Amino acid sequence: MSEQQTPPAPTPHTYRLAPAIALRLTGVALVLTALLTLATLLVVALTPVPGWVVGVVAAVGVVVSAVLAWWLFARAWVVRVDEAGYRVGVVRGVGERAATWQEVERVSTSTPQGVAVLGLHLQDGRTTRIPVAALAYDRELFVTEMITRLGRR
């Protein structure tokens, strides 16, 4: 009885940002906070601006960095898919940010400049390029899921 069954219809899915990228962006925010605090310290040292301003700048920078970190780790998403189509979130330079599955003509994978990318090629020549390393998800499984979604249109 090795009967092949069609897998159930895929449900909507949100693919989150990879922790390594979230950590890197949080680190950039902290470095910018440190540089801004240093610049404020120099201004305080060279002008009659009160010293407590340095503490305020540093505290605000740390709070902003913490909020950014929370958002990146808990809320930021790279791709959202459902039965109708897909949308790309926080990643830059992806080309077309949203389309329906009906518009997708083919899927490809490539590694331009050493970065693994899933390409969704649309019927009118537009393309969406999703860097799979940006996902907090298994690369191969993501590609398989995208191909499965296309097969259901």
C-alpha positions in Angstrom: 0.0 0.0 0.0 2.5 2.6 -1.0 -0.1 5.0 -2.2 1.3 8.5 -3.0 -0.6 11.2 -1.4 -0.6 14.9 -2.3 0.8 16.9 0.7 -1.7 19.1 2.4 -2.1 22.6 1.0 0.6 24.9 2.4 -0.5 27.3 5.0 0.7 30.9 5.2 4.2 31.1 6.5 6.5 33.9 7.7 10.2 33.3 7.2 12.1 35.3 9.9 15.4 37.1 9.7 18.5 34.9 10.4 19.9 35.6 14.0 23.4 36.2 12.6 22.1 39.1 10.5 20.0 40.5 13.4 23.0 40.3 15.7 25.2 42.1 13.1 22.7 44.9 12.7 22.4 45.3 16.4 26.2 45.5 16.6 26.2 48.3 14.0 23.6 50.2 16.1 25.7 49.8 19.2 28.9 51.0 17.4 26.9 54.0 16.1 25.8 54.7 19.7 29.4 54.6 20.9 30.5 57.0 18.1 27.7 59.4 18.8 28.5 59.3 22.5 32.1 60.0 21.8 31.2 62.9 19.6 29.0 64.3 22.3 31.8 63.9 24.8 34.1 65.9 22.6 31.4 68.6 22.2 30.9 68.7 26.0 34.7 68.9 26.6 35.1 71.8 24.1 32.0 73.8 24.8 30.0 74.9 27.8 27.4 72.1 27.2 26.6 70.4 30.5 28.1 66.9 31.1 24.9 65.2 31.7 24.1 65.4 28.0 26.7 62.7 27.4 24.8 60.3 29.7 21.4 61.1 28.0 22.9 60.5 24.5 24.4 57.2 25.6 21.2 56.1 27.4 19.0 56.9 24.4 21.4 55.1 22.1 21.4 52.0 24.2 17.6 52.0 24.5 17.2 52.5 20.7 19.7 49.7 20.1 17.8 47.4 22.5 14.5 48.1 20.8 16.0 47.5 17.4 17.5 44.2 18.6 14.1 43.1 20.0 12.4 44.0 16.7 15.1 42.3 14.6 15.0 39.1 16.6 11.3 38.9 17.3 9.4 40.7 14.6 11.5 41.3 11.4 10.7 39.0 8.5 12.3 38.3 5.2 9.5 36.6 3.3 5.8 36.0 3.9 3.9 33.5 1.7 0.3 32.4 1.5 -1.9 30.7 -1.0 -2.1 33.8 -3.1 1.5 34.9 -3.4 4.6 36.2 -1.6 5.9 39.5 -0.1 9.6 40.3 0.7 10.2 42.3 3.9 13.4 43.7 5.3 15.9 42.6 2.7 17.2 45.2 0.2 17.9 44.8 -3.5 15.6 41.9 -4.1 13.9 43.4 -7.2 10.2 42.8 -7.2 9.0 42.8 -3.6 5.6 41.1 -4.1 3.7 39.0 -6.6 1.0 36.4 -6.9 1.9 32.8 -7.6 0.1 33.1 -11.0 2.7 35.7 -12.0 5.7 33.4 -11.3 6.9 31.7 -14.4 9.9 29.8 -13.0 12.2 29.4 -10.0 16.0 29.3 -10.1 18.8 29.1 -7.7 22.2 30.8 -8.1 25.2 32.0 -6.1 26.1 35.5 -7.4 29.2 36.7 -5.6 29.1 33.6 -3.3 25.6 34.4 -2.0 23.0 31.7 -2.4 19.9 33.2 -4.0 16.4 31.9 -4.8 15.1 33.6 -8.0 11.4 33.9 -8.7 11.1 35.0 -12.3 7.8 36.6 -13.2 6.0 36.5 -16.6 6.7 40.1 -17.5 10.4 39.8 -17.0 10.6 41.1 -13.5 12.5 39.0 -10.9 12.6 38.6 -7.1 16.0 37.5 -5.7 15.8 36.2 -2.1 19.1 35.7 -0.4 18.4 32.4 1.5 21.2 33.1 4.0 19.0 35.9 5.3 16.4 33.4 6.5 16.3 31.7 9.9 15.2 28.6 8.1 16.8 25.6 6.3 17.8 26.7 2.8 16.9 23.5 1.0 13.6 23.2 2.7 12.8 26.8 1.8 13.5 26.2 -1.9 11.4 23.0 -1.8 8.5 24.8 -0.2 8.6 27.6 -2.8 8.6 25.0 -5.6 5.7 23.1 -3.9 3.7 26.4 -3.7 4.2 27.0 -7.4 3.1 23.6 -8.2 -0.3 24.3 -6.5 -1.2 27.3 -8.5 
